[in-house]
Amino acid sequence: MVMTMTEEKVKFLSLAEATQVVGAIQEEEDIEQKDRRILTVYNHDDKELCWFDYDEVMAEVENVSKSERKEAVQNYILSHIPEWAKEI
């Protein structure tokens, strides 16, 4: 992520807070870019909280065995839910 001097560093929810806020993580096709997949995060009311680039997340968990990859993706995303997601 590229940040300018005027941007603040993103603060993330704790794992416990993220678990309470996140209702689902859904793999979807990016409607703005053909042939690009994203992982969209929804709250318990099915409102979109944020999204992650599928390829970037997979690169972060590439060293995890295939049998544990789904859990690794979930843990990665839950560890990177921005604090502002609580307000949605």
N, C-alpha and C positions, 0 to 999 in steps of 0.2 A: 504494500500500500504506500503510495506516495503522498506525503503531507507537506503543506507549505508552512511557513513560519506562523501564519495566523491561525492555523487549525489546531485544535486541541487534540491531545491523544485520546483515543477512544477508551472508555472504561467499560469493563465487562462485568456482568452479574456473576455472583458466586455460583458454583455448581448447584447448590441447594436452591437458590433463587431461580436459576434458569429452569430447573426441573419443575418448579411450581408454575412458571409462566408458559413454557412450551407445551403445546398440545400435540403437535405432529411435525414431522420433517418429511417433506414430499419431494421426490425427484421429478422435475418437470422440464419441458422444453422451453427455452427462453423465447418469448413471443416477439422480442425485438431483434433477435439475431438467430437466423436459421442455423440448424445443426449445432447449437450450443445448449448444453444442459445446465440447469441450476438446481440447487437444493433450497427449496422455499420452507421457511419456518413459520408455523401458524400457532396462535394461542388456542386456548380451550374453547373460544367462541368462533373459531375458524377464520380469524382475522390474520392477515399476513403481518408478521413482525419484521422479518428481514430475509435476505437470501444470500447464498454462498455459491460461488462458481464451482461447479462439479469437478472440473479438472484440477483446480487449485487444491480443493479438499483432498482429492484422491492422491495428489502428489505429497501431501502432508502425511498420509497414512500408508504410503506405498510399501513400507517395510513391515507392515503388519500382515500376518498370515491371512489368507483368503477367508478362512473360517471365522476369523475375529474382526474382519474389516468392517462389517455393518456396525458393530458395537464401537469400533474405533472412530468411525465417521460420526456417530451419534455423540460420543464423548468430546470429539473435537469441536463440533458445532455447539454443544451445550457449554463448553468452556469459552466460547467466543460470541455469546449473545450480548449485544451492547446494553448498557444500563437504560438507555432511553426506551428500550422495548417494553419496560414495565408500564410505560405511560400510554401504550396503545390499547 
